[in-house]
Amino acid sequence: MEMHGFLDRFEGNMAVILVEEVKEEFTVNKEMLPDGSDVNTYFEIEKKHGNYHIVQIDTTKTTQEKQTTSDLMAKLRAKKTGSKFKK
């Protein structure tokens, strides 16, 4: 079963990867991450013998999610009209 995870945050020397499909998280040493990994990077992952392993960066999903976030932020900024209360 192909799964995806994303790099949620760094805690010291460890990277916390969230696995959305199964609502689990795992940690991996920063040095074990593929080159170019950063917060909000998506990975193709697999589970073998009860442990998760990063296969590679999912560049397509990472790009799609960044665009979705960017679009949402643009919509929020467009709606911002200031306070509705009188001064």
C-alpha positions as semicolon CSV with decimal commas, in nm:
position;residue;x (nm);y (nm);z (nm)
1;M;0,000;0,000;0,000
2;E;0,148;0,330;-0,107
3;M;0,120;0,598;0,158
4;H;0,214;0,959;0,186
5;G;0,358;1,149;0,476
6;F;0,471;1,503;0,520
7;L;0,740;1,671;0,722
8;D;0,547;1,853;0,992
9;R;0,829;1,993;1,205
10;F;1,174;1,949;1,343
11;E;1,233;1,866;1,708
12;G;1,602;1,905;1,774
13;N;1,786;1,664;1,546
14;M;1,468;1,471;1,460
15;A;1,212;1,526;1,185
16;V;0,846;1,450;1,264
17;I;0,663;1,290;0,971
18;L;0,281;1,273;0,976
19;V;0,112;0,986;0,791
20;E;-0,235;1,116;0,702
21;E;-0,388;0,789;0,579
22;V;-0,347;0,616;0,914
23;K;-0,334;0,921;1,144
24;E;0,010;0,826;1,278
25;E;0,342;0,999;1,308
26;F;0,701;0,883;1,319
27;T;1,037;1,046;1,365
28;V;1,355;1,012;1,167
29;N;1,697;1,167;1,214
30;K;1,734;1,483;0,999
31;E;2,040;1,332;0,835
32;M;1,827;1,046;0,698
33;L;1,594;1,278;0,504
34;P;1,629;1,301;0,125
35;D;1,814;1,608;-0,003
36;G;1,581;1,905;-0,041
37;S;1,349;1,805;0,246
38;D;1,193;2,091;0,438
39;V;0,884;2,151;0,650
40;N;0,569;2,065;0,447
41;T;0,759;1,839;0,206
42;Y;0,554;1,532;0,108
43;F;0,709;1,187;0,087
44;E;0,614;0,852;-0,056
45;I;0,650;0,616;0,239
46;E;0,613;0,249;0,306
47;K;0,571;0,041;0,619
48;K;0,786;-0,269;0,656
49;H;0,800;-0,486;0,966
50;G;0,608;-0,224;1,164
51;N;0,841;0,064;1,077
52;Y;0,791;0,348;0,832
53;H;1,053;0,424;0,567
54;I;1,075;0,722;0,335
55;V;1,098;0,604;-0,025
56;Q;1,140;0,945;-0,189
57;I;1,010;1,300;-0,201
58;D;0,672;1,325;-0,376
59;T;0,745;1,640;-0,575
60;T;0,403;1,644;-0,745
61;K;0,206;1,633;-0,419
62;T;0,444;1,882;-0,253
63;T;0,392;2,128;-0,539
64;Q;0,012;2,077;-0,538
65;E;-0,015;2,133;-0,163
66;K;0,201;2,447;-0,178
67;Q;-0,023;2,584;-0,454
68;T;-0,339;2,502;-0,256
69;T;-0,198;2,680;0,050
70;S;-0,095;2,977;-0,161
71;D;-0,444;2,998;-0,317
72;L;-0,612;2,983;0,025
73;M;-0,387;3,258;0,161
74;A;-0,467;3,476;-0,140
75;K;-0,841;3,429;-0,082
76;L;-0,805;3,517;0,285
77;R;-0,610;3,831;0,203
78;A;-0,871;3,933;-0,055
79;K;-1,152;3,900;0,202
80;K;-0,971;4,106;0,463
81;T;-1,155;4,435;0,480
82;G;-1,068;4,547;0,830
83;S;-1,281;4,562;1,139
84;K;-1,660;4,583;1,113
85;F;-1,672;4,780;1,438
86;K;-1,685;5,159;1,440
87;K;-1,395;5,342;1,598
